[in-house]
């Protein structure tokens, strides 16, 4: 606040109207200048406070965004933990099932596991013998298929004037015959 003691003293000491008026003007100028300085300082403080408030608001917004991101991360982590627990539980169950399946497979393969009736025969040997028999049959069928694949059928046509079946070309691997009763038959040859 401005020191106006001199202006007040001049006002008290003033005798003439001009002296009174001069002391009043001097006092008003000093008070006005002091008021403007005070207003400028208030405006400066308001601007500074507005900046601090804006910074605080930005900090608060950043903090809220960080909290939201942290909550999202926590939710994601919790979901991942639940998924991992479920996967672990499924894995444990699958391991138990696999162990049971391995025991059952061994029971069916060689027996002696004590988990099913009649398991003490060697199923691997039995099914191996069955597989060999099936392989032998498959070879016989393959040989027959090879024989049939070499067959080239002859071509025939019907003579419509005589109503006779006429052979145009000779086939290979097969022979067609027409007996006296006009019955057509065939035979595979090697």
Rosetta constraint file for C-alpha pairs under 8 A:
AtomPair CA 1 CA 34 HARMONIC 6.49 0.50
AtomPair CA 2 CA 30 HARMONIC 7.16 0.50
AtomPair CA 2 CA 31 HARMONIC 7.06 0.50
AtomPair CA 2 CA 34 HARMONIC 5.84 0.50
AtomPair CA 4 CA 8 HARMONIC 6.16 0.50
AtomPair CA 4 CA 27 HARMONIC 6.81 0.50
AtomPair CA 4 CA 30 HARMONIC 7.33 0.50
AtomPair CA 4 CA 31 HARMONIC 7.84 0.50
AtomPair CA 5 CA 9 HARMONIC 6.10 0.50
AtomPair CA 6 CA 10 HARMONIC 6.12 0.50
AtomPair CA 7 CA 11 HARMONIC 6.13 0.50
AtomPair CA 7 CA 23 HARMONIC 5.91 0.50
AtomPair CA 7 CA 24 HARMONIC 7.71 0.50
AtomPair CA 7 CA 26 HARMONIC 6.69 0.50
AtomPair CA 7 CA 27 HARMONIC 5.50 0.50
AtomPair CA 8 CA 12 HARMONIC 6.32 0.50
AtomPair CA 8 CA 23 HARMONIC 7.64 0.50
AtomPair CA 8 CA 27 HARMONIC 7.37 0.50
AtomPair CA 9 CA 13 HARMONIC 6.13 0.50
AtomPair CA 10 CA 14 HARMONIC 5.89 0.50
AtomPair CA 10 CA 20 HARMONIC 7.96 0.50
AtomPair CA 10 CA 23 HARMONIC 5.88 0.50
AtomPair CA 11 CA 19 HARMONIC 7.58 0.50
AtomPair CA 11 CA 20 HARMONIC 5.72 0.50
AtomPair CA 11 CA 23 HARMONIC 5.21 0.50
AtomPair CA 11 CA 24 HARMONIC 6.83 0.50
AtomPair CA 14 CA 19 HARMONIC 5.13 0.50
AtomPair CA 14 CA 20 HARMONIC 5.21 0.50
AtomPair CA 14 CA 23 HARMONIC 7.64 0.50
AtomPair CA 15 CA 19 HARMONIC 6.53 0.50
AtomPair CA 15 CA 20 HARMONIC 6.90 0.50
AtomPair CA 16 CA 20 HARMONIC 6.27 0.50
AtomPair CA 17 CA 21 HARMONIC 5.95 0.50
AtomPair CA 18 CA 22 HARMONIC 6.02 0.50
AtomPair CA 19 CA 23 HARMONIC 6.09 0.50
AtomPair CA 20 CA 24 HARMONIC 6.12 0.50
AtomPair CA 21 CA 25 HARMONIC 6.13 0.50
AtomPair CA 22 CA 26 HARMONIC 6.06 0.50
AtomPair CA 23 CA 27 HARMONIC 5.99 0.50
AtomPair CA 24 CA 28 HARMONIC 6.01 0.50
AtomPair CA 25 CA 29 HARMONIC 6.03 0.50
AtomPair CA 26 CA 30 HARMONIC 6.17 0.50
AtomPair CA 27 CA 31 HARMONIC 6.08 0.50
AtomPair CA 28 CA 32 HARMONIC 5.80 0.50
AtomPair CA 29 CA 33 HARMONIC 5.94 0.50
AtomPair CA 30 CA 34 HARMONIC 6.01 0.50
AtomPair CA 31 CA 35 HARMONIC 6.02 0.50
AtomPair CA 32 CA 36 HARMONIC 6.05 0.50
AtomPair CA 33 CA 37 HARMONIC 6.05 0.50
AtomPair CA 34 CA 38 HARMONIC 6.10 0.50
AtomPair CA 35 CA 39 HARMONIC 6.03 0.50
AtomPair CA 36 CA 40 HARMONIC 5.97 0.50
AtomPair CA 37 CA 41 HARMONIC 6.06 0.50
AtomPair CA 38 CA 42 HARMONIC 6.02 0.50
AtomPair CA 39 CA 43 HARMONIC 5.95 0.50
AtomPair CA 40 CA 44 HARMONIC 5.97 0.50
AtomPair CA 41 CA 45 HARMONIC 6.03 0.50
AtomPair CA 42 CA 46 HARMONIC 5.99 0.50
AtomPair CA 43 CA 47 HARMONIC 6.09 0.50
AtomPair CA 44 CA 48 HARMONIC 6.14 0.50
AtomPair CA 45 CA 49 HARMONIC 5.90 0.50
AtomPair CA 46 CA 50 HARMONIC 5.89 0.50
AtomPair CA 47 CA 51 HARMONIC 6.16 0.50
AtomPair CA 48 CA 52 HARMONIC 6.18 0.50
AtomPair CA 49 CA 53 HARMONIC 5.95 0.50
AtomPair CA 50 CA 54 HARMONIC 6.01 0.50
AtomPair CA 51 CA 55 HARMONIC 6.05 0.50
AtomPair CA 52 CA 56 HARMONIC 5.96 0.50
AtomPair CA 53 CA 57 HARMONIC 5.96 0.50
AtomPair CA 54 CA 58 HARMONIC 6.08 0.50
AtomPair CA 55 CA 59 HARMONIC 6.00 0.50
AtomPair CA 56 CA 60 HARMONIC 5.98 0.50
AtomPair CA 57 CA 61 HARMONIC 6.06 0.50
AtomPair CA 58 CA 62 HARMONIC 6.01 0.50
AtomPair CA 59 CA 63 HARMONIC 5.97 0.50
AtomPair CA 60 CA 64 HARMONIC 6.05 0.50
AtomPair CA 61 CA 65 HARMONIC 6.08 0.50
AtomPair CA 62 CA 66 HARMONIC 6.04 0.50
AtomPair CA 63 CA 67 HARMONIC 6.04 0.50
AtomPair CA 64 CA 68 HARMONIC 6.09 0.50
AtomPair CA 65 CA 69 HARMONIC 6.11 0.50
AtomPair CA 66 CA 70 HARMONIC 5.99 0.50
AtomPair CA 67 CA 71 HARMONIC 6.04 0.50
AtomPair CA 68 CA 72 HARMONIC 6.11 0.50
AtomPair CA 69 CA 73 HARMONIC 6.04 0.50
AtomPair CA 70 CA 74 HARMONIC 6.03 0.50
AtomPair CA 71 CA 75 HARMONIC 6.07 0.50
AtomPair CA 72 CA 76 HARMONIC 6.07 0.50
AtomPair CA 73 CA 77 HARMONIC 5.95 0.50
AtomPair CA 74 CA 78 HARMONIC 5.99 0.50
AtomPair CA 75 CA 79 HARMONIC 6.11 0.50
AtomPair CA 76 CA 80 HARMONIC 6.05 0.50
AtomPair CA 77 CA 81 HARMONIC 6.05 0.50
AtomPair CA 78 CA 82 HARMONIC 6.16 0.50
AtomPair CA 79 CA 83 HARMONIC 6.07 0.50
AtomPair CA 80 CA 84 HARMONIC 5.96 0.50
AtomPair CA 81 CA 85 HARMONIC 6.06 0.50
AtomPair CA 82 CA 86 HARMONIC 6.14 0.50
AtomPair CA 83 CA 87 HARMONIC 6.03 0.50
AtomPair CA 84 CA 88 HARMONIC 5.95 0.50
AtomPair CA 85 CA 89 HARMONIC 6.09 0.50
AtomPair CA 86 CA 90 HARMONIC 6.10 0.50
AtomPair CA 87 CA 91 HARMONIC 5.94 0.50
AtomPair CA 88 CA 92 HARMONIC 6.09 0.50
AtomPair CA 89 CA 93 HARMONIC 6.20 0.50
AtomPair CA 90 CA 94 HARMONIC 6.05 0.50
AtomPair CA 91 CA 95 HARMONIC 6.05 0.50
AtomPair CA 92 CA 96 HARMONIC 6.21 0.50
AtomPair CA 93 CA 97 HARMONIC 6.13 0.50
AtomPair CA 94 CA 98 HARMONIC 5.90 0.50
AtomPair CA 95 CA 99 HARMONIC 6.11 0.50
AtomPair CA 96 CA 100 HARMONIC 6.25 0.50
AtomPair CA 97 CA 101 HARMONIC 5.99 0.50
AtomPair CA 98 CA 102 HARMONIC 5.93 0.50
AtomPair CA 99 CA 103 HARMONIC 6.27 0.50
AtomPair CA 100 CA 104 HARMONIC 6.19 0.50
AtomPair CA 101 CA 105 HARMONIC 5.92 0.50
AtomPair CA 102 CA 106 HARMONIC 6.10 0.50
AtomPair CA 103 CA 107 HARMONIC 6.08 0.50
AtomPair CA 103 CA 113 HARMONIC 7.13 0.50
AtomPair CA 104 CA 108 HARMONIC 6.22 0.50
AtomPair CA 104 CA 115 HARMONIC 7.40 0.50
AtomPair CA 105 CA 109 HARMONIC 5.99 0.50
AtomPair CA 106 CA 110 HARMONIC 5.88 0.50
AtomPair CA 106 CA 111 HARMONIC 6.40 0.50
AtomPair CA 106 CA 113 HARMONIC 7.36 0.50
AtomPair CA 107 CA 111 HARMONIC 4.07 0.50
AtomPair CA 107 CA 112 HARMONIC 6.34 0.50
AtomPair CA 107 CA 113 HARMONIC 5.39 0.50
AtomPair CA 107 CA 114 HARMONIC 7.74 0.50
AtomPair CA 107 CA 115 HARMONIC 7.24 0.50
AtomPair CA 107 CA 116 HARMONIC 7.59 0.50
AtomPair CA 107 CA 119 HARMONIC 6.08 0.50
AtomPair CA 107 CA 120 HARMONIC 7.90 0.50
AtomPair CA 108 CA 119 HARMONIC 6.54 0.50
AtomPair CA 108 CA 122 HARMONIC 7.85 0.50
AtomPair CA 108 CA 123 HARMONIC 6.02 0.50
AtomPair CA 108 CA 124 HARMONIC 7.78 0.50
AtomPair CA 109 CA 122 HARMONIC 6.26 0.50
AtomPair CA 109 CA 123 HARMONIC 4.96 0.50
AtomPair CA 109 CA 124 HARMONIC 4.90 0.50
AtomPair CA 110 CA 119 HARMONIC 7.71 0.50
AtomPair CA 110 CA 120 HARMONIC 7.01 0.50
AtomPair CA 110 CA 121 HARMONIC 6.59 0.50
AtomPair CA 110 CA 122 HARMONIC 4.51 0.50
AtomPair CA 110 CA 123 HARMONIC 5.84 0.50
AtomPair CA 110 CA 124 HARMONIC 6.32 0.50
AtomPair CA 111 CA 119 HARMONIC 4.61 0.50
AtomPair CA 111 CA 120 HARMONIC 4.39 0.50
AtomPair CA 111 CA 121 HARMONIC 5.95 0.50
AtomPair CA 111 CA 122 HARMONIC 6.26 0.50
AtomPair CA 111 CA 123 HARMONIC 7.56 0.50
AtomPair CA 112 CA 119 HARMONIC 6.40 0.50
AtomPair CA 112 CA 120 HARMONIC 5.19 0.50
AtomPair CA 113 CA 119 HARMONIC 7.58 0.50
AtomPair CA 114 CA 119 HARMONIC 7.43 0.50
AtomPair CA 115 CA 119 HARMONIC 7.91 0.50
AtomPair CA 122 CA 126 HARMONIC 6.57 0.50
AtomPair CA 123 CA 127 HARMONIC 5.98 0.50
AtomPair CA 124 CA 128 HARMONIC 5.94 0.50
AtomPair CA 125 CA 129 HARMONIC 6.24 0.50
AtomPair CA 126 CA 130 HARMONIC 6.31 0.50
AtomPair CA 127 CA 131 HARMONIC 5.95 0.50
AtomPair CA 128 CA 132 HARMONIC 6.26 0.50
AtomPair CA 129 CA 133 HARMONIC 6.33 0.50
AtomPair CA 130 CA 134 HARMONIC 6.17 0.50
AtomPair CA 131 CA 135 HARMONIC 6.02 0.50
AtomPair CA 132 CA 136 HARMONIC 6.21 0.50
AtomPair CA 133 CA 137 HARMONIC 6.33 0.50
AtomPair CA 134 CA 138 HARMONIC 6.08 0.50
AtomPair CA 135 CA 139 HARMONIC 6.18 0.50
AtomPair CA 136 CA 140 HARMONIC 6.39 0.50
AtomPair CA 137 CA 141 HARMONIC 6.27 0.50
AtomPair CA 138 CA 142 HARMONIC 6.04 0.50
AtomPair CA 139 CA 143 HARMONIC 6.10 0.50
AtomPair CA 140 CA 144 HARMONIC 6.26 0.50
AtomPair CA 141 CA 145 HARMONIC 6.05 0.50
AtomPair CA 142 CA 146 HARMONIC 6.10 0.50
AtomPair CA 143 CA 147 HARMONIC 6.29 0.50
AtomPair CA 144 CA 148 HARMONIC 6.22 0.50
AtomPair CA 145 CA 149 HARMONIC 6.00 0.50
AtomPair CA 146 CA 150 HARMONIC 6.58 0.50
AtomPair CA 147 CA 151 HARMONIC 7.00 0.50
AtomPair CA 147 CA 173 HARMONIC 7.85 0.50
AtomPair CA 147 CA 190 HARMONIC 7.66 0.50
AtomPair CA 148 CA 173 HARMONIC 7.84 0.50
AtomPair CA 150 CA 172 HARMONIC 7.53 0.50
AtomPair CA 150 CA 173 HARMONIC 6.50 0.50
AtomPair CA 151 CA 171 HARMONIC 7.40 0.50
AtomPair CA 151 CA 172 HARMONIC 5.56 0.50
AtomPair CA 151 CA 173 HARMONIC 4.66 0.50
AtomPair CA 151 CA 174 HARMONIC 6.28 0.50
AtomPair CA 152 CA 171 HARMONIC 5.12 0.50
AtomPair CA 152 CA 172 HARMONIC 5.06 0.50
AtomPair CA 152 CA 173 HARMONIC 6.61 0.50
AtomPair CA 152 CA 174 HARMONIC 7.34 0.50
AtomPair CA 153 CA 170 HARMONIC 7.64 0.50
AtomPair CA 153 CA 171 HARMONIC 4.65 0.50
AtomPair CA 153 CA 172 HARMONIC 6.68 0.50
AtomPair CA 153 CA 174 HARMONIC 6.81 0.50
AtomPair CA 154 CA 167 HARMONIC 7.13 0.50
AtomPair CA 154 CA 168 HARMONIC 7.15 0.50
AtomPair CA 154 CA 169 HARMONIC 5.09 0.50
AtomPair CA 154 CA 170 HARMONIC 4.90 0.50
AtomPair CA 154 CA 171 HARMONIC 4.03 0.50
AtomPair CA 154 CA 172 HARMONIC 7.65 0.50
AtomPair CA 155 CA 167 HARMONIC 6.03 0.50
AtomPair CA 155 CA 168 HARMONIC 5.37 0.50
AtomPair CA 155 CA 169 HARMONIC 5.34 0.50
AtomPair CA 155 CA 170 HARMONIC 7.37 0.50
AtomPair CA 155 CA 171 HARMONIC 7.70 0.50
AtomPair CA 156 CA 165 HARMONIC 6.71 0.50
AtomPair CA 156 CA 166 HARMONIC 5.53 0.50
AtomPair CA 156 CA 167 HARMONIC 4.40 0.50
AtomPair CA 156 CA 168 HARMONIC 5.36 0.50
AtomPair CA 156 CA 169 HARMONIC 7.39 0.50
AtomPair CA 157 CA 165 HARMONIC 5.86 0.50
AtomPair CA 157 CA 166 HARMONIC 5.42 0.50
AtomPair CA 157 CA 167 HARMONIC 6.64 0.50
AtomPair CA 157 CA 168 HARMONIC 7.18 0.50
AtomPair CA 158 CA 163 HARMONIC 6.22 0.50
AtomPair CA 158 CA 164 HARMONIC 5.62 0.50
AtomPair CA 158 CA 165 HARMONIC 4.55 0.50
AtomPair CA 158 CA 166 HARMONIC 5.97 0.50
AtomPair CA 159 CA 163 HARMONIC 5.19 0.50
AtomPair CA 159 CA 164 HARMONIC 5.28 0.50
AtomPair CA 159 CA 165 HARMONIC 6.32 0.50
AtomPair CA 159 CA 166 HARMONIC 6.76 0.50
AtomPair CA 160 CA 164 HARMONIC 7.13 0.50
AtomPair CA 171 CA 175 HARMONIC 6.98 0.50
AtomPair CA 173 CA 188 HARMONIC 5.70 0.50
AtomPair CA 173 CA 189 HARMONIC 4.98 0.50
AtomPair CA 173 CA 190 HARMONIC 5.97 0.50
AtomPair CA 174 CA 186 HARMONIC 6.69 0.50
AtomPair CA 174 CA 187 HARMONIC 5.57 0.50
AtomPair CA 174 CA 188 HARMONIC 4.34 0.50
AtomPair CA 174 CA 189 HARMONIC 5.53 0.50
AtomPair CA 175 CA 186 HARMONIC 5.43 0.50
AtomPair CA 175 CA 187 HARMONIC 5.32 0.50
AtomPair CA 175 CA 188 HARMONIC 6.45 0.50
AtomPair CA 175 CA 189 HARMONIC 7.22 0.50
AtomPair CA 176 CA 184 HARMONIC 6.88 0.50
AtomPair CA 176 CA 185 HARMONIC 5.66 0.50
AtomPair CA 176 CA 186 HARMONIC 4.27 0.50
AtomPair CA 176 CA 187 HARMONIC 6.64 0.50
AtomPair CA 177 CA 184 HARMONIC 5.72 0.50
AtomPair CA 177 CA 185 HARMONIC 5.40 0.50
AtomPair CA 177 CA 186 HARMONIC 6.16 0.50
AtomPair CA 178 CA 182 HARMONIC 5.49 0.50
AtomPair CA 178 CA 183 HARMONIC 5.40 0.50
AtomPair CA 178 CA 184 HARMONIC 4.53 0.50
AtomPair CA 178 CA 185 HARMONIC 6.48 0.50
AtomPair CA 179 CA 183 HARMONIC 5.49 0.50
AtomPair CA 179 CA 184 HARMONIC 6.80 0.50
